[in-house]
Amino acid sequence: MVNTLIVVGGDLTNYNFVTFGSKTCPHCRNLHDFFSKNYQGRYYFLWVEDSDGSRLFYELYKAEVKHGLSQDYAYAVPQTLVLRDGAPIAVVIGEVTDVKFWNQLISGEATGEIPVYLGSSKYSVVLSNESLADLLSELGKIIQTQTPQPSDNASLNLIGLSLIVVSVAALLLYIVKRVFL
């Protein structure tokens, strides 16, 4: 009998991927773009700089360290929780942009044992459903209250636009100082 985890407070069955990433991490942004292009509507991204993302990422970190993953790996981003029918089936640490790899993972069955991958290589650490129960319950609540996806490219575009505006203003100030003073 398969130990299937039931998520209270939200429906994760529509999602295959929940990724934790940092807004300043190029690998995280690349993975966000990859999922956006290849798995539209089937992924959910949480930024660790945001309160919900930070809190839930810490829950994942604790579960991974408890099961023997080194703190260095457990603290790394991006990390993707792979789901099938709302149940966790794998955790992938790092940027993997291979559709074949992700399709193979989501075609797997939920067994109650959740393997951890470093990139596309399976690692020796295995998590349990029970260790992720609180994380998934909270995640379900967040997804239920924040649909549609809260972290799309618009927020990244605003950050980039802000940096451009500040850079242009600094350049103009420099030119004005040099010419008129």
C-alpha positions as CSV (number, residue, x, y, z in Angstrom):
1,M,0.0,0.0,0.0
2,V,1.4,3.4,-1.0
3,N,1.5,6.0,1.8
4,T,-0.2,9.0,0.0
5,L,0.0,12.3,1.7
6,I,-3.2,14.4,1.8
7,V,-2.7,18.1,1.8
8,V,-5.0,20.0,4.0
9,G,-6.0,23.6,3.0
10,G,-5.1,23.6,-0.6
11,D,-5.0,21.6,-3.8
12,L,-1.5,20.7,-5.1
13,T,-2.8,18.2,-7.7
14,N,-2.6,20.7,-10.5
15,Y,1.2,21.2,-9.9
16,N,4.1,19.0,-10.9
17,F,6.8,21.4,-9.7
18,V,7.3,23.7,-6.7
19,T,10.6,25.5,-6.9
20,F,12.4,27.6,-4.3
21,G,14.8,30.1,-5.7
22,S,16.5,33.5,-5.1
23,K,15.8,36.6,-7.2
24,T,19.5,37.2,-7.5
25,C,20.4,33.7,-8.6
26,P,20.9,33.3,-12.4
27,H,20.2,29.5,-12.2
28,C,16.9,30.2,-10.4
29,R,15.8,32.6,-13.0
30,N,16.8,30.2,-15.8
31,L,14.8,27.4,-14.2
32,H,11.9,29.8,-13.8
33,D,12.0,30.6,-17.5
34,F,12.4,26.9,-18.4
35,F,9.3,25.9,-16.4
36,S,7.4,28.9,-17.7
37,K,8.1,27.8,-21.3
38,N,7.7,24.0,-20.9
39,Y,5.3,23.5,-18.0
40,Q,3.0,26.5,-18.1
41,G,0.4,26.3,-15.3
42,R,2.0,23.2,-13.8
43,Y,4.7,24.8,-11.7
44,Y,4.8,27.2,-8.7
45,F,7.8,29.3,-7.9
46,L,8.6,30.7,-4.4
47,W,11.3,33.2,-3.8
48,V,13.3,32.8,-0.7
49,E,13.5,36.5,-0.2
50,D,9.7,36.6,0.4
51,S,8.3,35.6,3.8
52,D,6.3,32.6,2.7
53,G,9.2,31.3,0.5
54,S,11.7,31.8,3.2
55,R,9.6,30.0,5.8
56,L,8.7,27.1,3.6
57,F,12.3,26.7,2.3
58,Y,13.5,26.5,5.9
59,E,11.0,23.6,6.5
60,L,12.5,21.8,3.4
61,Y,16.0,22.5,4.7
62,K,15.2,21.0,8.1
63,A,13.8,17.8,6.6
64,E,16.8,17.4,4.3
65,V,19.3,17.9,7.0
66,K,17.4,15.5,9.4
67,H,17.6,12.8,6.7
68,G,21.4,13.3,6.3
69,L,21.8,15.9,3.5
70,S,24.7,18.2,4.1
71,Q,23.8,21.8,5.2
72,D,25.6,23.1,2.1
73,Y,23.3,21.2,-0.3
74,A,20.2,21.7,1.8
75,Y,20.7,25.5,1.7
76,A,21.4,25.6,-2.0
77,V,18.9,27.1,-4.5
78,P,17.2,26.4,-6.8
79,Q,15.4,23.4,-5.2
80,T,12.4,21.8,-6.9
81,L,9.9,19.7,-5.2
82,V,8.4,17.3,-7.8
83,L,4.8,16.3,-7.3
84,R,2.4,13.8,-8.8
85,D,-1.3,14.0,-7.9
86,G,-0.3,16.3,-5.1
87,A,2.2,13.9,-3.5
88,P,5.9,14.5,-3.4
89,I,8.0,12.1,-5.5
90,A,11.4,13.8,-5.7
91,V,13.5,16.8,-4.7
92,V,15.9,18.2,-7.3
93,I,18.7,20.6,-6.2
94,G,20.1,22.8,-8.9
95,E,19.3,23.9,-12.4
96,V,18.3,21.2,-14.8
97,T,16.8,22.3,-18.1
98,D,16.1,18.9,-19.7
99,V,12.5,18.2,-20.5
100,K,13.2,14.5,-20.7
101,F,14.6,14.4,-17.2
102,W,11.6,16.3,-15.7
103,N,9.0,14.2,-17.7
104,Q,10.7,11.0,-16.4
105,L,10.4,12.2,-12.8
106,I,6.7,13.2,-13.0
107,S,5.9,9.9,-14.6
108,G,7.1,8.1,-11.4
109,E,4.8,6.8,-8.6
110,A,4.5,8.2,-5.1
111,T,6.0,5.6,-2.8
112,G,6.4,7.4,0.4
113,E,10.2,7.6,-0.2
114,I,11.3,10.8,-1.8
115,P,14.8,10.7,-3.5
116,V,17.0,13.7,-3.6
117,Y,18.8,14.6,-6.8
118,L,21.8,16.8,-7.2
119,G,21.3,18.1,-10.7
120,S,20.2,15.1,-12.7
121,S,22.0,12.5,-10.5
122,K,20.2,10.7,-7.8
123,Y,21.9,11.2,-4.4
124,S,22.0,8.8,-1.5
125,V,19.6,10.8,0.7
126,V,15.9,9.8,0.7
127,L,13.2,11.9,2.5
128,S,9.9,10.7,3.9
129,N,6.3,11.9,3.3
130,E,6.0,12.6,7.0
131,S,9.0,14.9,7.0
132,L,7.3,17.1,4.3
133,A,3.8,17.0,5.7
134,D,3.8,20.5,7.3
135,L,5.6,22.0,4.3
136,L,3.0,20.6,1.9
137,S,0.1,21.6,4.0
138,E,1.3,25.3,4.2
139,L,2.2,25.3,0.6
140,G,-1.3,24.1,-0.3
141,K,-2.8,27.0,1.7
142,I,-0.5,29.6,0.0
143,I,-1.3,28.3,-3.5
144,Q,-5.0,28.4,-2.7
145,T,-4.9,32.0,-1.6
146,Q,-2.3,33.3,-4.1
147,T,-3.4,31.9,-7.4
148,P,-2.4,32.9,-10.1
149,Q,1.3,32.4,-9.7
150,P,2.6,35.3,-7.6
151,S,6.2,35.4,-9.0
152,D,6.1,35.8,-12.7
153,N,8.6,37.6,-15.0
154,A,6.8,40.9,-14.3
155,S,8.5,41.2,-10.9
156,L,11.9,40.4,-12.4
157,N,11.3,42.9,-15.2
158,L,10.5,45.6,-12.6
159,I,13.7,44.9,-10.8
160,G,15.7,45.1,-14.0
161,L,13.9,48.3,-15.1
162,S,14.6,49.9,-11.7
163,L,18.3,49.1,-12.1
164,I,18.4,50.7,-15.5
165,V,16.6,53.8,-14.3
166,V,19.0,54.2,-11.4
167,S,22.0,53.6,-13.7
168,V,20.9,56.2,-16.2
169,A,20.2,58.7,-13.4
170,A,23.7,58.2,-12.0
171,L,25.3,58.6,-15.5
172,L,23.3,61.8,-16.1
173,L,24.4,63.2,-12.7
174,Y,28.0,62.4,-13.5
175,I,27.8,64.1,-16.9
176,V,26.1,67.2,-15.5
177,K,28.8,67.5,-12.8
178,R,31.7,67.1,-15.3
179,V,30.2,69.6,-17.8
180,F,28.9,72.3,-15.5
181,L,31.3,72.2,-12.5
